Amino acid sequence: MGWVGRTLLLMMCICCGLSLRADSPELLPAPAPAQRAFAIRQVNELCQRHPADYGPKRLLEMAGDEQSAAHLRFAAAYRAMEMAAASGDVKLSLSALSHLEQTYDVTSLKLREHLLKALMDASQRRAAVILAMRWSEDFYPAGDLKQVTPLARAVEKCRDDLSPALRAAADAYLEDYQHAMKADPAVVTCLYQQRWAEGLPHLAKIEHPLAELAENDLSVQADDLRMVIADRWWQAGEQHGGTTGWRIASRAIEIYRELLPRAGVIERELISSRLAEHESRRLKALGYLPGLSRQTWRENSSQRASGIAADLEIDRNDDRLELPRTGGHVLLRGYLLITEPGRHELTITAG
């Protein structure tokens, strides 16, 4: 398929916020250890006898068969996740993980640790690091930092095998993790759980570089003064730098979003620019590189931010293209700020 002069349509569906896994009463109980081991042995026997017929994709399809016993379906998805990771198929291994988390009442951290180990054993360390950094953001909001520890260990273990750009992101992640482990609970509430309204009064009372700013934040109400406070949070994040600096600047973003509906033209332009810059830094901090994840998004109080890492098919023999290519695909990376829920059409034209 030729690319130059063509228009590609990337249909994006923006929906509600995703949780770590569905909190649904219909989740099936996870098999007991003995039952799980028995079911996995049975699935392994099937794979060993007919290896050509029972690869990870077929096993994942079988895991969705509701007529099969629940423990066998669990084992099929579990083995699909392992086999896909061992073969380097990150996307399929994540699909299997998602199936397990959305179907069974399982401990997500244990499953994710297991997948990370399988990826590292298969020399998929780049993928393991990116996933560990992203998954940490699933666990930080709970406030139990011990859940992040095994993910941080995986990043540290793989650090030396990464490209310079990803190694820099990993170093910033590890520095941020160490900061979290040593932080006062008020700092954890604000920066890592992003519960600023709850944490600011406590942050203002402790001995901390951000205490005075937190106190000032709580004391001003007028919009013009709120803009000044937001700018101070933004500058504090800039001065700190790294992933922790991004977290500090998140308070500025929260204030900007409150002020945006009432902002004048100039203020609106400044706010929009910083919203976009903040989201761009988030993608960079979490290692959002093309190819691993097609689309990711999150929801906040007033806007939906969508980060894209999409593969667009092209004609690999077209010499006029001066774009990064992998296996006949253009790798697109970017972000969108979506103000309304629903279905959105992104038109990409090159010429």
N, C-alpha and C positions, 0 to 999 in steps of 0.2 A: 504494500500500500504506500503510495507516494505521500510525502509530507508537505513539500513546499507548495504554497498556494491552496492547500487544503484546510478545511476547518474541522476540528475535532470537538465533539461535544462530550463533556464529562458531566454526567448526571449525578447530582449529590442530593442525598436525602438527609435533612437535618431533623433529628428527633429529640426526645427527652434525654435527660442525663443518664449515663450508664453508671451502675454501681459495681462494686467488686464482684458480686454475683447476686442473682435475684434472691431477695428475701421473700420467698414464696412458701406457703404451707404445703405446696404440692411437691416440694423437693423430695426425692427418694432418699431413704437412709443409705449411707455408704456401707458397703459390705464389711462385715467383721473381718479382722486380719486373716483368720483361718479360711473363711469363705472366699476372701479375695485371692489368697494364694492358690486355693483349689481352682477357682475360675480362671486365673491367669495360666495355670498349668494346662488346662483344657484348651484355651485359646492358642497357647504356644504349640501344643501338639498338632492342632489344625494347621497352623502356619508351617510347621516343620514338614508335615506330610505333603502339603500342597503349596509350596512357597510361591509359585507363579500365580496362584489364584487368590491368595490372601495376603495382599500387601496392606500398607497403612490406610490407603484410601478405601479399600473394600471393608476393612475392619471398622472404620468410622461409619460407613454406611450401615453395617450390621448393628452398630451400637444404637442406631435410631429405631430399630425394629421393636416395637412395643410388645410384640407377642413373645419375644425371648425373655428369659429370666433376667431380672434386674442385675444380679451379680455377674452374669455372663456379658451383659451389655456394658457394664462398667469395665470389665476386663478387656473387652474389645476396644473400647475407647482409650483405655490406659496403654495398651500395647500399641495402638495406632499412634499415640503421642510419642512413645519411645522409639518406634521404628521410623517415624517421619523425621524425628530429630537426628537419629543415627545416619539417615540418608542425606541429611542436609536440607530437607524440605521444611523450612521454618514456618511457612504459612500453614501447612497442613498440621504440623505439631501444635500450633496455636489454636487451630480449629478444634482439635481433639481436646485440648485443655479447656477451651470455652464450653464444649459440650459437657465435660465432667463437672465444671463449676456451676453450670446452669441447670443440670439435671439432678445432681446428688448433693446431699448435705455433707460436704467434705471441707477439710481445712485447706483453703486455697494456698496458703503459704507453703505447705508441705508439697503440694502438687507442683508449684512453681519452682521450688528448690530442686525437685527431681528433674524437671524439664531443663533447668539451667545446667545441671550436672551432665545430662544426656547431650546437650548442645556442646558443652566444653569438651566432653569425651570425643565428640565427632569433629573437633577442631573448628567449631562454629563459635569462636570466642567473641567475634564482633557482635553477632546477634545476641549472645548471652549477656554481654555488657549493656547493650542498648535496652534489652528487655528488663534487666535488673534495675536500671536507672528509672525506667518508666514505672515499673511496678512499685518502686519505693513510694511514688506519689499516690498510690492506692492505699498504702499502709500508714503513711505519715498522718493523715487526718484523724486516724483513730487514737493518736497520742501514745500508742505503745511502741516506743522506738526499738524495743527488742526484736520486733517483727522485721525491721529493716536490716538488722545486723547480718543475717545470712546473705541478703542481697548485696550488701556492701562488701562482704568477704568475696563474693563471686567477682565483683568488679575489680577488687584489689588483686585477686589471683590472675586475672586476665590482662591487667593493665599493660604489661611490658610487650604484649603481642599486638597492640593496637596501632592504627595509623596515627600520625601526629595530631590530627584534628580531633579524632575520637579520644585519644589519650588525654588531651587537654580537657575535654568534657568530663572524662572519668576522674581526672584529678580534682576538678572543681566539685564534682559530685562527692568525692571522698572527703574533701575539706568541709563541705557542707554537712555531711553526715557526722563528722567529728564535732563540729560546732553544735549540732543538735544534741549529741550525747552529753555534752558538758553544760548545756543551756539551762537556765532557770525555767521552771514550769510556765511562768508568764511568757517567756520568749517562745517556748514550744507552742503554747496556745495561739499566739499571734502569728509567728512566722511559719510554723510547720502544719498547724491545724487550720490556719487562716480564719480563726475565730477572733477577729480583731475587737469587736464590740465587747466580748467577754474578757479578753486578755488585756486591753489597754489600761483599765484602772489599776490592774496589778503591775503591769510594766512600768507605769508612772511612779510606783512606790518603791521599786527596787533600785539597787545601785547598778546602773547599766548605762552605756553611752546613748541609748535611745529613750531613756526615762524622761528627760526634759521635753523631748519632742512629743512623746506620748501624752504628757501632762498638758502641753499646749494644744494638742489635737482635741483633747476632751473639753477644753475651755472656750473654743471659738465656734460660733454658729453661722455668722454671716457668710454668704457665698464668696465674697471677695477674699475674706480671710481664710476660708476653706481652700481656695486656690493656692494661697501662699503656703498653707500647711502641706497640701499635696505636693507642691514643688519641693518642700524641704524633705519629705519622705523620699521623693524621687532622687534628689541629690544625695541623700544618705545611702541609698542603694547603689548609686553610681560610685560613691567613694569607697564603699566596702568591696564592691566587685564580686564576681563569681556567682554561683548559684544562691548563696546566702544573700548577696546584694539584690538579686532578683526577687527574693522573698520579701526583703525590706521594702522594695519599690512596689510590691503588691498592695501595700496600704495606700500609696498614692493612686494606684489604679482604682481601688475601691471608692475613694473619694471622687475621682474624676467621673466615674460612672454615675454617682449620685448627682453630680453637678451638670452632666451633659445635657439633660433635657432643658435646662434653664440657661445654658451658656450662650454667649454672643458668638458672632461669626469667628472672631479671632481666637477666642478661648476654645471654641469647638474644634478649630483646626489644630491647635496645640494638643488638645486632649486626644483627638483622633490619631495624631502622629504618635503620641506616647502609648496609646493602646496598642497600636500596630507594632511598635518597637518592643513593647513588653512581651507580646505574644511571640514575636520572632526570637527573642532571647530564650523564651521557654522552650521552643522547639530545639534550639541549639543546645541548651543545657541538658535536655533529655536525649540528645543524640539522634534527633529525627533525621535520618539519612534516607534517601530514596531506596525503594525496593523492599524494605522489611515490612512496612505497614502501608496499606493503600490509603487509609483515611483514619484520622482520629479526631475527636471533638470533645468538648466539655461544655457544661452549662454554668452560667453564673446568674446573678440577680437580674441583669437587664439585657445581656447579649449572649449570643452563642459564638464561640470562637472555634473555627474549624482549621486544623492543620492538615495539610495534604502531602502525601508522598505517593505519587501516582506513576504508574508505568504506562506510557502511551506508545502503541505500536507504530513503527515507521518502516520505510524501505531502507534497509541497512546498506544498500548499494548506491544510495543517492549521495554523491560526492559534494553536493552543494551544502550539505548540513554541517554546521559547525557547532554541534551540540553534544553533550556527553551521552554516550550510548553504551548499553550493556545488553548483549543478546538480541539486538534488533529493537530496542526500546529507547525512547527518550525518557529520561528521568526528570520528572517535574517535582519541585519542592516549593512550598510556599504556605500561605495562610490566608484565611478569609475571616472577616468579622461579619457575622450574620445577625441582623437585628430582628428578624421575624422568623418564627418556626415555619416548617413546611418544606416543600420540594424546591430546589434551586438549580438553575442551569448555568453552568460555567462554560463559556465559549472561548476556545483557545485557537488563535490564528497565527500562522507563521507564513512569511512570504519574503 
